[in-house]
């Protein structure tokens, strides 16, 4: 069972948001665009307890537009078992709703009132008949079983609802002993099994432990023990009574030996504990621990991860993405890493911008674009990315950075990518906040324009007309798909503009010439002027 859709209203930066989810979904976009807020909203809604204690005034939308509403809808039904006399009624459900209101007045009979009023309940499926007061089911006897949202309020007995785990930026704590952590729960289970195994076996265990303890203590300087610990024990006995003669400097809780347990790499007596393995490895360890335990328990999980790539080497980031993608659990992750993005699975990518909108939208996907005489919806063009292996031959992993960009400048190749940035600095035009993407050839530019159009990434296209006019099919497509506004076509290639087109190593010769040039060709000046207009339009739309 997976989350199908989430609706947010007046939560954090979002006044209103509807976002569909895939089994593996990545949330991308600039800092401050709301990616973490989406994860935390889902985590709040799916938490069965302690929700009120985690709500803060800062969770309300900045515009104070009203109450918070978080609604999570699943793609399959789960069951709420509601008490009905000596039996229970099974209510098919498809979602969870969390409402948070500011308290208008003090709670009667309480010296201290909570700031917020919480309504947190499961939502019956559409097949359950609604009434004026709530919902109604027909009992086996034929009578009506009427119930309201109050009876569906947490805590409620639920069957088949997935458990939610949220790996925030302090996620390594899941693999350390601490309140409600995964390792804490494992330690409690191990301690229980250990105590059960002691029945009828205590004397043998104590004899072995006394031997080990004697070896450890015996390797400490006897004089140091007499000077420090033994005087403390003697004074305690004298001050209190002889019951304290059994005081020892303990190094293990004999009844709960796993309570202070920790993960470590050990080689003989040499140990490297988890905190010294590196924070990236610690996160992966925490995730695998949770994954393993849930597999043993045969639980369905929804796993939320805030920037899973944090502190991981790029190759490990890519390897982790493959693992997450193949997980049996639904994974929803925010990311700033190109390695966690796969344009072949474009439906799994949700892009946010600083206006807190989410892309692609259904309206945009239904828009048609013509290519080689055929009109197709944008979603059909995007489906061809995987169908024709364009994610392997056209879109390179490093170019996924366009999905995180405030605005993109699409160029033909590396000479333009390098040259335009250098020439803009010489001309005094600041384009440092625009992401320049080399499309690796003029014929590939339309494919990049499709991605930018679908995900509504503002973009400007710079290309060579190759001594042809605007009606030439390849030029016309680039112009048409650019939106007919934000583009500039050089009459010839940038190598022709700098006279390096006959060089043996054209790209290197062009870059060298650009580095040393003092007079910028007029066409490039005009291109930079239009690029600057595009850049200024980005700041106005923020």
Secondary structure, DSSP 8 states (H G I E B T S, - for coil): --EEEEEEEEETTEEEEEEE--SEEEEEESTTSSHHHHHHHHHHHH--S-TGGG--GGGB-TT--S-EEEEEEEEEEEEEEEEETTEEEEEEEEEEEEEEEE-SS--TT-SS--SEEEEEEEEE-TTSEE-SSSEEEE-TTS-EEEE-TTTTBSS--EES--EEEEE-TTGGGGGSS-TT-HHHHHHHHHHHHHHHHTTTTHHHHHHHHHHHHHHHHHTS-HHHHHHTHHHHHHHHHHHS-GGGGG----SS-SS-TTTT---EEEETTEEEEGGGS-HHHHHHHHHHHHHHHHHHTT--EEEEEE-TTTT--HHHHHHHHHHHHT-SSEEEEE---GGG--GGGGGGEEEE-TT--EES-HHHHT-EEEETTEEEEHHHHHHHHHHTTHHHHT--GGGGGGGG-SSEEEESSHHHHHHHHHHHHHHT---TTSEEEE-SSGGGHHHHHHHHHHTT--EEEEEE-TT--TTSHHHHHHHHHTTTTSEEEESS-HHHHTT-TTSTTHHHHHHHHHHH-SS--HHHHHHHHHHHHHHHHHHHH-
